[in-house]
Amino acid sequence: MKRQSFMEIALEEARQAADRGEVPVGAVLAMGDQIIAQAGNRTLELKDPTAHAEILVIRAACETLGSERLPGSSLYVTLEPCPMCAAAISFARIETLYYGAGDVKGGAVENGVRLYNAATCHHRPDVYSALAETESATLLRTFFKSRR
């Protein structure tokens, strides 16, 4: 599978999250050409503020692989990870992070605290931004516009 295909699946997870009334963020965790886990936000459904798409795929992948670390994995997410998710990505030792839309208010990778630039960050994934950026941003804008 290609990077764009993984991001298309993440976008579909984000659309499904929006259909459930959740903030439309989707994520896919892959190793090589194989998807290990995929999810969309479920914070409202699970009544769990940590149930972001990234956290859900990390949990599922760790369970599937029987490890708390995910070296050699790639994470595709439609929105720049927040501080909680960025830290979880680091702790899980995810090798590569691809994300769609930047998040100037809540992001922690290229915006906000820029966690991976901190001296205390033990693992820094390779980061590639703006993959399917337009589709990701449009999905979020449309969702929030419908809520106003």
N, C-alpha and C positions, 0 to 999 in steps of 0.2 A: 504494500500500500504506500501511497505517497503522502507527504506532509499535508497537502491540500485535502486529501480524502479524510484523514484523521480530523482535520479542522471542520470539514463538512458534517461529520458525525457529531462533533462537539456542538456545532450550530443547531443540529436537530435536537440534541439534548436541551439546549437553551430554549428552543421553541416549545418543547414539551413542558419545561419549567414554567414558561409564560402562560401556557394553557392551564396550568395548575394554580396560577395566581402568584407564582414565585418570581423573584427577580430573574430575568432570563440569562443565566450563565450556565454554560455546559463545559464539560471536560472529558478528555479521553487520555488514558495512560496506556502507552504502547511500549513494547520491547521488540525492536526490529520491525517486522511487518505485522506483528500480532497485537491485537487489542487485548489488554489484560483487564481493564475496567473502564466503564463509562458511566457518567451520571450528570444530572442537572441539579441545581439548587433545590433543597428540600427543607429549608429552615422553618417555614410555616407549617408544612405538613408534619414534620417530626417534632415541632416545638423545641428546636435545638438551634441556638445561634451559631453553633460550629458546623452545621450541616451544609456548608458551601460545597459546590461541585468538586473543587479540588480536594477537599478533605475526604469527601465520600469516595472518590476514586483511589486516593492513597490508602484509605482503610481497606477497601475491597481488594486492591492489588496486594497489599501486605498479607491479607488473609489468604488469598489465592496462592501466593508464592511462599507462604509460611516464613516470612521474614519481616523485620521492622525496617529494613533498608531495601531500596530499589535501584541499585547501581545499574547502569546501562539502559535505564528507562527514559522515555520522553513523555512529557506532559503537554497536552494541547488544551488550551483554555480560551474561551471567547473574550474574557476581560482580564486586564492586568490584576494579578493576585494582590489581595489585601495583606496587611502585616501578618495576620494569623496564618494565612495560606502560604505566604512566602517563607515563613519560618518552617512550616511543616514540609515544604518542598526541600528546604535545606536539610532538615533533620532526616528525611527519608533518603537523602543522597541521590535525588533524581538528577540525571546527567544533563538533560536538555529541557528547557522550558520554551514553548512557543505560545504566544498569546496574540489575541486580536486587537481589541480596542484598549487604548491607554485609559487610566482612571486617575485624573488629576486630583480628585477629592479623596479617594480611598486606596489608591494603588501604593505599593511598597517596593516596586522593582525599579522603575525608571522615574517614578513620581514619589512624592511623600518621603518616607524615611530611607528609601533606597537601601533596603536591608542588606543586599549582597555587596554593597560597598563598605559596610561597617567592618571594622577590625575584628569585632567579636563573632563575625559570621564564619563558621567552620567549613562550610561547603557552599560553593557558589556554582550554580548550574550555568551552562551556556545558555544565553537568553537571546531569543529572536522575537521581535515584536512586529506588529502590523500585519500578521498573517490573517487574511480575511477581515481586515480592520473595518472596511466599509459595512459589510454585512453585520458584523458584531455590533458596531455602534448604532446602526439603523435599528436593529432589533431592540436594543436598550432604549433608544429615544422613543420609539413607537410605544413600547411598554409603559414608560413613565408618562408620556403624553396622554395615554388612555386613562391614567390614574388621576389626572388633574381635573 
